[in-house]
Each structure stands twice: as structure tokens, then as C-alpha cells.
Amino acid sequence: MGAVSIDGFEIARKLRGDIAKRVRAHLTSHTGPAPCLAVILVGDDPASAAYVAAKGKALAECGMTSRDVRLPAAVSQAELLYRILMLNSDPAVQGILLQMPLPPHIDRRQVVASILPEKDVDGFHPLNLGKLLVQGEESDGFVPCTPRGVLHLLDSAGIQTSGAHAVILGRSNLVGKPLAVLLGSTSRNATVTVCHTRTRDLAAYTRSADILVAAAGVPGIITAEMVKPGAAVIDVGISRAADSAIPRGYRLAGDVDFPAVSRTAGWITPVPRGVGPMTIAMLLHNTLEAAIRASLRQC
């Protein structure tokens, strides 16, 4: 019997419907414009531009607005910081998102830290990450979107985290580290192991996982032999793999060998239609929350 495929697209669709209802309620009870997310895109990377367009469409469908700030790849760090300063001071903008990756001459940490924590809907500001470390899922800051989306997928599939051994492949500040904090918090009670591409005998760790989260960005790194029978496998990775059989010349691939692993795992997320739609849904959630908090501060 094959694994249950967790349809992140459908789960996200329902979540976006709930968010749209909350947006309408917010606009009914508060005067002023719709919640607005400013998205900063540096350079002309086609994948990044597609992500920005998808976020703008999702915002519009939920009754929120977006403001695109497009800058050339050669933009100076000073100019980028100035643009963020202007958005920080603009009361019509409640959320700011800096699309990654950035050109190599830009200091990502300094730029992210320049965004006001109360507008950092990505949850990457040091203050928001610090609150996450101390407060866990109940943080009064913003929880990063992809880790929060992973938790929602687990909950929607009825997968219990308490007492489970969760192995996370990937140690980034975007996914691996915050997810480890969330799963290991007192509200989730998982025992968490964080691995990476230089972990010795990686399979020895992954085979012991009740919940395996692959976020290494290496296509197909998780094979069937590395997965415990009946485990929940969450594939965060997404890459372009060359495929001459497809007119566009490539296909989207995750970190997990989906066909093989789906015969071993108990639950599995596909790529696409897995974690990706949940990340955008959680961005919408955080943007609305930022707008609600901003309106409360004005009272």
C-alpha cells in the first residue's frame, strides 16, 4: 500500500478561503485601505519574478494588495536600504518581503535586519527569530512561513508530533533551524535531530525518523532505502531538473525520490503541490496579522 499524498495545494486553498473571510471582516470593522504587502525584487531572475507574481495573485484573491519594488541587480546596498526605510515609514504598507536570493554584493543579514520587525512578515528579522526561540509557536512576532506551513500540513494530515522523532535535513535560517525549534517546543514535543549534507552516514539518521523533513536543496537526495516504513516525509526542496521530454526543457524536482519513497512512507508531500502553496498561504496569514496589529496600534 502506497503512502498518503498530502495535497498542499488543496489545504492551502482552504486556508486562503479562511484568510479571505478574515480580510473582509477586518475591512468591515476598520476604516482604511486593504492590507498591503510590499515585495522587493532585486535583479531579473525568472524564477524569483514568477514567485513574486504568484504572491501578488494570491494577495489579490484574498482581498489584499501588493506593491512591487523592482530594482536592478547592480543596485547599491545603500539604495536598497533607503527603499526599505521608505517602506518602513509608509503606513499604507503593513508587510515587507525581500525576495531571495540577493546579488552577492548585498549583505543579506544587514538588509533583513533593516526591515521593521512588525513589518517582517517573512519572520527572518533577528528579533522575530529570537521571539521564536523563546516563545515557540506562540510567538508574538512572526513565525517564518515555510516552517509554519510544514506544521499546518502535519496537523491537516493528522500526524502526531508529540513523542515522535523528527529528522530535519537542512540547517538554514529559512527552514531547518526555525522548524527544529518549533517541533521541539513544549507545544509539539518532538525529539529533533538536525542533519545536513555533510552528516556522516546520513541514512542512519533518516531511517530512524517518524517525521522526515527534507530541506537540503539537493534533488533526489532522499531515497527509499533512507526512509522508515510508515514515516511522514515532508519535501521542502524544489529545484529545476533538465528534462528534454518536456517542452520547457525542465521539470520541478524535490529532495525526495517521490515514486520510490511513496512506496515506503506512510505520508508524503509531492513537488509541486506540497509545501510551496503552504508557504504562500502562511505569507498571506502573516500579512493579514501585520495589518490587524497595525490597526490596533493606531487605536
N, C-alpha and C positions, 0 to 999 in steps of 0.2 A: 504494500500500500504506500503510495507516494505522500509527500509532505503536503500540508495545507498551505496554499499560496495566500499570503496576506496581501490583499489588494489595497495598497496605499492610496491609489487614485480614488477609489470609492470611499474610503474612510475620510480622506481629505475633502472630498466633495460634500459629504455630510457636515463636516466641521465648518467648511466655508459657508454652508447654509445657515448654521447657527450663528456664525460671526455676522453675516448679513443682517439677521434679525436683531442682533445686539447693536449694530451700527444704526439701524432705523430707530431703535429705542433711544439711543444716545442723541441722535439728531432731534428727536421729538422733545426730549427733556432739557436740551441745552441749545442756546442760540449760538450761531456762528457757523462757519463753513464745515464741510465734511473733513474727517481725519485725513491728514496728508503725510505721505512718506516721500522724502527726497532721496533719490538714488543717484549716487555719484559713480560714473563710469569713466575710468581713465584709460585711454587707448581705444583701439578698434578691433579687439579680439572678437571674432564672430560668435563664439560660444557665450562669452560674457554678455554681448549685446542681446543674444537670444534669451538669456536668463532675465535680463532687465525687462525685456518686452513681456515675458511671461508673468513677471511680478506686477507690471503695470496693468495687464489684462485682469489678473486675479483681484487686484485692488478695486478696479472699476466694477467688477461683478459683485463685489461686496458693498458697494456704495461709498468707497473711499477714493481719494485722488492720489496721483503720483506727480512728482516733479523731477524730470530728468536733468541731471547736470552732467554734460558730456565734455570731457577735457582731453586734449591731445596727449599722446604717450610721453611727449617731451616736456609736459608741464612741470614747472619747478615745485619743489616741496613748499616753498613759501606761498605760491599761488594756491596750491591745494589747501593749505591750512587757512588761507584767507577765505576761500569759498566755504569751508566748514564753519568758520567764525560767523559768516553772514547767515548761514542756515541755523546756527545755534541761537542767534538773536532774533530770528524770524518767528513770531508767534503763530503764523499760519502753518508752520511746519512742525509736526509733533514727533516725527521719527526721521532718523537719518541712517542710511545704509551705504556703506562703502563697498562696491563690488570688487571682489578679488578675482584674479591676482592683480597686484600693482606692479608697475615697472620697477626694475631693480634699483634705480637711483632714489626711490621713495622709501623712507623709514616707516615701515608699516606700523610699528609699535607707537611711534610718536604721533602719527596721524590718527590712529584709532583712539588714542588717549585724549586727543583734542576734541572729540565729539562729547557733548554733554551727556553724562550718564543717563539722565532722564529722557534723552532722545536716542540713546544707543539701543535700538530695537534688535540688533544682532546679538546683544549680550556679551560683547567682547571687550568693553571698557574694563580696565583693572578694578574699578570699584564694583562693577556688576559681577565680575568673576570672583572677587573677594566675598561679596554677599552670598554668592552661590556656595562657596566653600564653607561658610559659617552656617547658612540657613538652609541649604539644600533646595529641594523642590519648592519649599515655601518662601523662597527668597522674595523680598520686596523690591529687588532690582529686576533685571530682565534675564531670563534663562535663555542660553543660545538655542536657536531654532531647531537645528538638526537633532541634538540630543533630546530636546523636549519632544520632537516628533517621534523619535525611536521609542520613548516611554509610552506615548499615546498608541503606537502600533502594538506594543506588547499588551497594553491594557485592553485594546479593542479585540485582540485575539484570545483574551483570557489567559495569558501566560503569567504565571506567578513568579515574582522576583524574590520573595522572602525565602531565605534559606538556599536559594539557587546559586550555583557557581557561574558567574558571568565572566567570560573572557572577551576582552576588547583588543582587537588587533589594530593598533594605531594610537599614537600618543600626542596628537595635535591639540592645540588650544581650542580649535574649532569643534572637534568632536570627541576624541578619545579621553582627554583629561576631564572635561566637564561631565561627560557621560559616566565616567568612573565615580566621580563624586556623587552624582545623582543616584546611581544604582547602589552605592554603598551607604547611602544615608539611612537614617533611622526610619524613614517613611517607606523605604524599599527593601532594606535588609538583605541585599545580595552580598555574597563574598566575591570580590572583584579581583581579577588578575589582568594587568595591562601588559600586552606584548607588542612587539614591533618587528620590522623586517630583519633586525639583527639578533632577534631572540634565538638562542641555541635550542635545537630540537623543538621547533615551534609546534609541531603536530602533537607532542606530548601534552602540551597545554590545551590546545584546541579540542583534543579528544576528550578532555575532562569537563568540557563546558556544557552546562544545561542551556545556557544562553550564549551564543557566539555572535559578536558584532564585528564585522569586517569593515575596517575603515583605513586601509593602507594605501589605496590608490594604485594597486597592482592587479591588473586584470587576471582573474582565474587563480589567484594565489591560494584560495581555499578549495581543496579537492575533497571528494567523497571520503577518502581514507582518513581525513583530518577531522571528521565530524562524528560526534557521539550519536548513535541511533536515537531518534526521537527528540533531538535538540532543536531549539528555536534558533534559526540562523537569520540574522538581520544584515543585509548587504548595503552598506553606505557608499561603497566605491562606485564611481562611474567614470569610464574612460571611453575614448574612441578607438575601436579596433578596426583595422583595414579589412574590408570585405568586398571583393570585386563582384560578387553576386548581387549586390545592392546598387542601384543606380547612383546613389550619392557617394559610393565608394567606401563607406564605413558603417559600422553598427555600434550601438552603445553596449558596453560590457561592464559588468560589475566585478568585484573582487572574488566572487564565488562562482564556481563552475556549476551553474544552476541546474542543467539537465541531470548531472551525476549526483549532486548533493541532494536534490529534491527526492531522490530515491532512498536516502538515508535519514534525512532530517524529519522532524515532526511538523515544523512550521518553517516557512522560508519566504523572504521578500524578493520579488522579481526586480530586474533592472531593464527597462524603466518601469514605472507604475508601482514603485515601492516606497523608499524613503524620500525621494525627491519631491513628490507632491506634498508630503507632510511638512517638509522644510518651509515651503511657501505658505502653507496653511498656518504654521506657527508664526511666521513673519506677520501675517495678517492679524493674528491674535495679539502679538506684541504691539503692533501699530495702533490697534484699537485701544489697548490698555494704556499706551502712552497718551493718547488723546483724552481718555477718561481722567487720567491723573492730572493732565494739564488743566482740564476744566475745573477740577476740584481745587487746584492751587489758586485759580482765579477767583474762587468764591470768597 
